[in-house]
Amino acid sequence: MTAIRKATVDDARELALLLQGIGWFEKFNGGDIDALTGQVGARLEQCLIDDSHLVLVAENPDGTLAG
């Protein structure tokens, strides 16, 4: 069963891969995954610094992110 949980900075790489995969954001299409991971991580840090934002992820039973 897929679980919903709060995102952490450790999720940055998988989130970058998901964002790249859906193709909605030109910035992520074909970009260097390490650079994109850094950008997503920086955004997550900004969002998680206080309780003004909530970022959730869907996690598969094997620990990978579904969304």
Buried (B, 14 or more C-beta within 10 A) or exposed (E): EEEEEEBEEEBBBBBBBBBBEEEEEEEBEEBEEEEBBBBBBEBBEEBBEEEEEEEEBEBEEEEEBEE
